[in-house]
């Protein structure tokens, strides 16, 4: 999503260019083909002018591992302009020295402890803080998000066959869904949430339309948890949207204070944050207090600390798809665990975010979306 947005912006700035050259660096180059980065760029620019893509996976910019440089050229092949920009997670773009190019700051509190104190002092909920900062129009946007999430689940449950790429990985969502229906309540519940998470993640892996929550690679967790709870507990759309607002707030706090980029901080920043978001959303749906919601979010992230990002063959398939399913189940467990407490606990959500950032900094680059270490190392796909 980030490279597509960057391509759209650079093309809009130079519609007169005779051709373009795009250089991908670091993690963006190492896993770009598996993430269909080149397809996104080519689909955007190539209808207007020829585009050449260069891959430089071993060049890392200090600002962020997902760097890319766009160049416009005239008819003589002379460079008329160039732009270096970074894909920092969840479709967001940034230039060196600037946290974001497109998202204005609308929140005056960016730590969970501040927001929790505000909730306790005012008697309001996290979603009410979101509404206060974003305005009433946030609900129309979240309604569109929810419809898109549900559509991705339904498409994913119907689809069968093999996912694109050299792994020849078969889709599992449909069979999980059918098998889950044959079990009694307890196992059925777990099987269904697996199926929903697999459905969305498989849609992502095949280039389908999904919602970054907080990223494409972690897109299955939040919709799986919310869809399962709505289907099984008959929560209204209005309550689901409030839970989505809370989930988004949790993701925003992490993004502001740490990272949601696997290339920068490992999979803890993607699937771990998604689990944290879904945990908070589930806790709110079941009537959790602000303290219990914060605790659920804290557990969702804490128990993913140190998780590496090592996609096999650079594809968002192994281990990414299964991780979405496991994280969805963990989110439901985090909600249950926090519901048994009064919300008081020793390690705050903000502390876990701080630790996640430091852990991500300490992880070797092999384990941060380069496909050179861990599960991805020396993996040979079947012919």
Buried (B, 14 or more C-beta within 10 A) or exposed (E): BBBBBBBBBBBEEBEEBBBBBBBBBBBBBBBBBBBBBBBBBBEBBEEEBEBEBEBBBEEBBEBBBBBBBBBBBEEEEEEEEEBBBBBBBBBBBBEEEEEBBEEEEEBEBBBBBBBBEBBEEEEBBBBBBBBBBBEEEBBEBBBEBBEBBBBBBBBBBEBEEEBBBBBEBEBBBBEBBEBBEEEEEEEBBBBBBBBBBBBBBBBBBBEBEBBBBBBBBBBBBBBBBBBBBBEEEEBEEEBBBBBBBBBBBBBBBBBBBBBBBBBBBBBBBBBBBBBBBBBBBBBBBBEBBBBBBBBBBBBBBBBBBBBBBBBBBBBBBBBBBBBBBBBBBBBBBBBEBBBEBEBEBEEBBBBBBBBBBEBBEEBEBBBBBBBBBBBBEEBEEEE
